[in-house]
Amino acid sequence: MTLRLQRRRFRFALLQPLRTAAGELRERCGWLLRLDDGQGAVGWGEVAPLQQHQFTACEQALASLPDELPQAQLEAVLRKVPGAVGFGLGAALAELEGVVCAASPQGWLKAPPPALLLPAGEAMLTALAAEEASASGLEGRTFKWKVAAESDPLERQLLEQLLQRLPPTARLRLDANGGWDRSTAQAWMQRLRDDPRLDWLEQPLEVEDLPGLEQLAALGPVALDESLDQQPELRRSWRGWQVRRPALEGDPRLLLRELQAGLPKRMLSTAFETGIARRWLEHLAGLQAQGPTPVAPGLAPGWTPSGALFSNDPEQVWAAAA
């Protein structure tokens, strides 16, 4: 079968900069993909890497693809390209084949209530106060706080204020984005591991420090994120929680099969997508919620704009990017 591939650029700014130990994220840009078989079937994909060096590699990979090519050739290509391109191509192929689409048996699933992403530093307290005053309140909710972006003494003080304000029914995740050393990470784990509200420390150490991550996981819950991107083999061997960002890690049909098989301790997380990739993220999060270890996904509500670019209708997303 010969397929026709179209590409369209998009760009949008986050509603506020996201500060992490790895730097600051202000906007997202990439490509939307439209794949059709000439007989009425259409599949949609999205390619949006986070790092500049990944962006260049993705741009080159997409530029090397012809506008028309056999499906078998596309299947072979997506196993060799950068993860973000593999996601875009694999997502489009899966929808084209009806693996996931509105007409499939389950349709596109909806995600369960997500975790609330709290900004780094003292801005966390302001965001928390706003949520506390909202109709939703803090009871029964999951919160993720970006740490290792300020001095450790200041963040330790902020942690104590956060813990005082979170109710017993709340859940807490701390994401260091690889920004702690071993002694700092161990000190935070010692403080939190007996707190029943703790979900995990997320990527507390550098991606290369697997021995340190394993030692820390022996003390309390550790979730890997960036380590999984740079060392994909850990997706098969890491027994703790895995923060999976499908829009960055390649063909989403692989993760789809893991979740359909009921593999535990996978948490679905955003890379700040348009509506096209968001359908996949929410569908996978919906599957995860049906599995043995249901948990709030990391969808970062309130961080991306509204509008047609974030619609559930891919035709609207495509038109908005023009």
N, C-alpha and C positions, 0 to 999 in steps of 0.2 A: 504494500500500500504506500503510495506517495503522499506525503503530508506537506502542507504549506505553512510556513512559519512567518509570523509578523511580529515586529518588536516596536515598542513605543516607550519613550522615556517618561519618567515622572520625578517629581521633587516636592517635598513638603517640609515645613518646619515643625518641630515639636512645640507644644504649648509653653513649655519651659525647658531650659537646658537640663540635661541629666548629667550630674557630676558623679564620677566614680573614681576609684583608685587608678584606673587606666586612662583617665582624661575626661573630656566633656563632649557630650553628644548633643548637637543642636538641630540637625536636620537629617532627613533620609532621602536618598535618591537611588534610582535604579531603572529597571526596565520591566514593563508588562509584556507578556507573551500571549499570542493568540495562535492556536494550532488548529487547522481544520483539514478534513480528509476529502474535501470536494464533494461530499455526499450529504452535507447537512450537519454532520457531527463536529462539535467545537470543544476544545479544551483550553483552559486558561492557566497561565503560570505567572510567576513574579520572581525577579532576580534583584536582590538588594543586599549586597554585602555590607558589613559594618566598618571594615578597615579600608583605608585608601589603597594599600597594596593589593588587597583582595578585589577592590573595584577595578583596578587596571587589568588584573588577570581575568575577571569576568567579562570585561569589555572586549578583550582579545578573543576569548572563547566564543562569545556571541557573534563577533564579526567574522569568525572563521566558518560559521554555519551558513550553508546556502539557503535561499528562500524556499526551495523545494527539495525534499530528500526522502528516501524510503524510511519507513518506520524502524526497520531493523538497524539502519545506520544511526538513527537518533538514539535508539536504546543502547547501542554500543558507545556512542559519544558521551552520554550522561554519566557513565561510570568513570570517566577520565577527567571531567571538567571540575572546576572549583565547586565547593558544596552549594553555594547559593545558586549557581547555574543548574546544578543537578536537581535542586529542588524545583526550580521553575520548569524545567523540561519534564521531570517526572510527574509533577502535579498536572501539567497539561495533558500528558499521555494518559494518566490515570482517569482523568475526567473524560477524555475522548473515548476511552474504552468502557466507560460506565462503571469503573471500580468505585468511584465516589462521585455522585452527582445527584441532582434533585430527583431523578427518576430511579435511582438505585433503591433497594429494599428499605434501608434506613433513612435515605435522604441525607441531607447535611444536618448533622447533630448540632445542638446548641451547647455551649460550655456552661458548667456550673458557676455559681458566684465566684468571682476572682479575688485574689489577694489585692490589697491596696498597696501601691508602691509609694513609700515615703522618701522624700528627697534627703540628700546628705546634709550633715551639719545641723545647725540650729533651725534651719527651715523645716526640719522634721517636726519640731514641736508645734509650729504654726499649722502645718498640714494636719497634724493629729488633732489639734484643737478644733479645726474646721470640721473634721469628721465627727468629733465628739458632739458638736452642736447640731449636726445634721440629723435628719429623720432616721437614718440608719444607725447612728451611734456606734459604739465600739464593741458591743456584746456579740460574741460568736463570730467575729470577723478575723481574717488573717491579714497580717501586716508584714511587709518586707521593707527593711531599712538598709539603705546604702551606707556602708561604713568604710573605714580606711581612707577616707577622703579629707579628714581633718586630723589634728594632732590626737594621739591616743588618749592623753589625759582628758581633753575636752569631750571626746566621744564616750569615754567611760562615765563622765558626769551626765551626759545626755542619756546614756543607757539607763542610769538609775531613775531619771525623771520619766523615761518611757515606761519602765517597769512599774513605777508607782501608779501610772495612769491607765495601764491596760487592765481590763477586768479579767477575772479567772477564766472566763470562757473564750478569751481571745487567743490567737496563735501568732507566733513571731518567727520571722526568718531574718537573718543578718547576712548581707551579701558584701564580702570584702573585695570581690573581683581580683583575687590573687594578691592583695595589697599588704597582708600581714607577714611577719616573720614567725618562726615557730613559737618563740616565747610569748609573743603577743597573742597569737591564736590560742595557745594553751591557757593563758590567763582568762580570756573571754569564755572559753569552754568550761573552765573550772567554775566561773561565776554563774553560768547559765544551764549547765547540763542537768541540774536537779530541778530546774523550773519547768513545771508541766506545760507551760505555754510555748516552749521552744520547739519549733519544727526542725531546724537545722542551722548550722553555719554553712553558707554557700561560698564555694571556692575560696576558702580562707587563706590558702597558700599559693605560691606560684605554681603554674601548671606543671613545671618540671619536677617539683618536689613530691613525687609520689610516695616515697618512704615517710615523709613528714605528714602527708595527708592520711596515710594508713595509720600512723601512730595516733593522730588526733581522732580518727574515727573509732579507735579503741576506747576513747574517753567519752565520746558522745556523738550525736548525729552530725554527719558531714555530707553535704551534697556537692557533687562536681558539676561544673558548668564549662568554663573555658578549657579545662583539661580534656573534656570529651571532644571539643572541636579540634584541638591540636593532636590528640592521641585517640583517634576513633576506636582503636581496639579496646579501650577502657569501657566502651558501651556494652561489651560482652562480659567483662571481668569484674567491674566495680559492683559490689554487693550493696552499697549504700544508695542513697537517693541520687537520681540523675536528673539534672535540669536540661531538658531537651528543647532546643530551639529549632523546630523543623525547617524554618525558612533559610537556615544557614548550613544544615548538615547533609544535604544531598537528597536523593530520591525519596520522597515521603512515603512511598509504598512500603519501604522497609520498616519504618516506625509504625505504620498502619498495621502491618502484620504482627509486630511485637505486641501492640495493644489489643489486637483481636485475639491473640493467644493468651492474654491475661498476665503478661510479665509485670511484676510489681515494681514499685518505687520509681516510676517515671513521672516527672512533673513537667507539664507543657508550659513553655515560656515564650513571650513575645520578643521579636526583634524590631517592633514598631512597623507593622505591615500596612499596606493598602487593603481594601476590602477583598481583593482576590486571594491573597495569601491568608488573610484573616479567616476566611471560610475554612481553610485547612486546619489552622490552629484551633479554632473552636470545635471543629469536628473531632480532632484527635483528643482534645481536652474532654469532650463528651464521652468518648470511648474510655479514656482513663478513669472517669468518674464511675463507669460501670464495672471496673476491674477490682482486684483484691485490695488495693491501697488507694482509695479515692482521696483526693486532696485538691485544695483550691488552686486553679491554674494561675500563672503569672501573666495576666493580660494587660497590666498597667493602665487601668481605666483612668481617663482624665488627662492623659499625656499626649494624645494625638488629636488633631482637629476633627471636626465633623464635616459633612459634605459628601458629594457624589463619589469622590475618590475613595471613600471608606464604606461605600454601599455594599450590601450583600449581592447586588446584581452586577456581575462582571461587565456587562455591556455598559452600564453607567460608569464604572470605574475606568474602562477603556476610553470612553468619550471624554471623561474629566481630565485625562492625562494628555489630551490632544493640545 
